[in-house]
Amino acid sequence: MPLITLDKQDVLQLLGKTVSDDDLAYNISMMGTDLRQVKDTIEVEVFPDRPDMLSTEGFVMALEGYLGIRTGLPDFHAAGPSNANESEYSAYIDEKVATVRPYAVCAAIRDVHLSDGAVKSLMQVQEKLHITHGRNRKKVAIGVHDLDKIAFPVTYTTRPLNFAFVPLEWYTELTLKEILTKHKKGIEFAHLLETYAEYPLWIDKKGTVLSMPPIINSEDTKVEEDTENLFLDVTGYSRLALEQALNILVCSLARRGGTIHPVHVHEQEKELWYPHLTPQEMEVDLDYVNRWLGLSLSWDQVKGYLERMRYSLKGHIAMIPPYRADILHPVDIIEDIAKAYCLDKMEPVIPKVSTIGEEDPLEVFVRKVAYLMVGFGLLEVKNYYLTSREFFLKTRIGDDVVEVVNAITAEYNVLRSWLLPEMLYTLSSNKHHEYPQNIFEVGEVVKPSSKAQERTREEYHLAVVLCHPRASFTEAKEILKAFTKNVRNPFTLDVTEHPAFIEGRCGSIIMGEKVGVIGEVAPEVLLAWGLEVPAACFELDLGKVLSEVTAVT
């Protein structure tokens, strides 16, 4: 979890009220964060589902509601014109960025008093959003500029590698290629751009460069001590994630007294306005709330608790603050109601059933397998159950998968039925690190079921991928052999063909029945993932392996 450090006096000034250290410590802990200390600074670990609390202002907006200082839905809106003819700020998205970083959103903030606390908070939230919400700048990258140094309209486009400008914290021009090899930020994040023929830039009407996302801003538009007006640009691969990050930033700056001004974005055939600050709406079912919490709350009580968590309740509809990116399901609202009720006030009740607890033998086996793989010198990775169908197409796996109905993004539109595609994605994302990269994952996959009484079935799989210049079928087979020796169940290989693997270097793993597959990854698959060294792997159904091991013993 990201750790943030807040200036206590800055927090109290924003609260507009003196609060004792004991009250701060109790309420900060109860509202859903992991408190480290309350001294001259407040150190808090923020859970990944609350990126809005990574800034001092966002943290204060949550805390002031919890303390009852200011409750209900905060009023955030964009000032100024609402049609293209009157637009003061406009941006154009060049179609050339579609293959590099396809999406961009932006906003203007005027009359911000950038005190020391505000500057520290802005730097901290930008850094923490980059690391967490932005997946270390790959998914989301943020640029903050002095609005008064920009001539509108601005354009988000690409330029060849010999194009030059003065990057932030530098005093001479560097070409785009030189930035990736000489500037410290360029060196750190070069892997995000180095495969492209042109790199993305924000450029204003006069040709002044604002930034080179996701690497570095320009020295020409940097924020200084006397800056009062800001321009924010956010670029990346998920429009929803960009809009969420933009809302977090503009609402934080508005809490400092800034006014939000819309930007008219021209994106090919689309005419868009940012930011979108209309509160999200979600229906609240009182019976559902009480059933989940084991309470008997009234509508008035629920309304009070929701207002304490900075919602408003209109009838049975909860109005959600625009900076909350974590409210995806009614159970998320129930969680906030529980926090407002105070978790320490809930009485623990022993269920009126008699049971004897026992750990699932498969869970025990899976844990031991993970320890064994670590003992073989492999690095464990963990990926999401939700993944992209594109990953399976790139890996040339045509198996049926369970699709997500009305998926919000193409990044998470199916449930994984293999571990291998996401592991190749992991390797593709880490090409900038040294080899060998020998990794494993133990996790659940979901497959469509052929049985009429069940729609899906879950399996525990083990996948091992070896990736380095000398990776081979033989090396993968030796690890498989060591694994089977440790579980005391021999295996045989049957020659098979699979489009993900090289013909003649692929086999079905047999332990009484087929339990998995082993092979060298096909060059076409490596090319699709941008991998430049060989990879060999195997994937096993651990449930079947355990059944065979149990049958033998």
Protein Blocks (a to p, Z undefined) as FASTA:
>chain_A
ZZddddfklmmmmnopacdfklmmmmmmmnopacfbdcfbccddddfklmmlmpmklmmm
mmmmmnomagcjdddddedjfbfklombdcdddfklmmmmmcccddddehiacdfklmmm
mmmmmmmmmmmmnonollpccddddfklpccddddddddfkbccddehiabdcdfklmmm
mpmklmmmmmmmmmpmbdcddddfkopafbdcfkbccfklcccfklcbdcdddddjbfkl
mmmmmmmmmmmmmmnopacddddddehjbccddddfbdcdddddfklmmmmnopacdfkl
mmmmmmmnopacehjaccddfklmkbmbfklmmmmmmmmnopmlpccdddfbdddddddf
klmmmmmmmmmmmmnopacddddfbdcfklmmmnopabdcdddehifbfklmcccfbfkl
mmmmmmmmmmmpccddddddddddddddfbfkbcbdcddddddddddfkbcfklmmmmmm
mmmmmnopacdddddddfkbcehiaccddehiacbdcddddfklmmmnopabdcdddddd
fklmmmmmmmmZZ
